[in-house]
Amino acid sequence: MSLWKEFSKGLYEQNPVFKQALGCCPTLAVSSTVSNGIGMGLAATFVLVCSNLLISMLRKGVPAKIRIPIYIVVIATFVTIIDLAMAGFTPDLYARLGIFVPLIVVNCIILGRAEAYAGKNKVLPSMIDGLGMGIGFTLALLVLGAIREVIGNGTFLGIPVFGVDFEPVMVFALPPGAFIIIGFILGFIAWLEKKRSQKTAGK
């Protein structure tokens, strides 16, 4: 498989949120605004790329019986780095994301890529895989954050987009609103896939 395919599969074909329904806990919790979504997505992308890199480098020396604990230690190392970096350089964003930054260590997307890909493949493809999955996760959070912020707050990146008479739909600013939006997006994607398969079958 080419490096482009390794990268692009995370954007749509194997998108962690919209296709695999992984990482739903932080997705529901932090995608209330665009800035929160981008911040969490970039933090997870950093951990994905770095952990995939190191795990791929160590893959031949890791005993199979203890590979999961080793993977978690590697992931936790990079989570600690990004946790301290965000606390020092982006304290406002770090405060908004709260406990979900250190909880990246148990994000099933990251451990899943370590187990399914990085532990079995060479360094460069593993890095590209992590980058694609991370950007796909970030895009999913961006889409959800944009919809929730506009409908739930009437703003985009904190800038008002409607008049003073706009009444925000507050449920979309809460985690249940994210759940509703994800349901509609998954339904729309399923509809697109069905239409595509019908068109392919009709040729």
PEJOKA-V427885 format. One record per helix or strand. SS is the DSSP state (~ for helix, > for strand). FROM is the first residue (numbers start at 0). LEN is the number of residues. If there is no record, write none. Layout:
SS:FROM:LEN ; SS:FROM:LEN
//
This chain:
~:2:6 ; ~:23:7 ; ~:33:28 ; ~:63:26 ; ~:90:10 ; ~:101:5 ; ~:107:11 ; ~:122:31 ; >:154:2 ; >:158:2 ; ~:169:4 ; ~:174:28
//
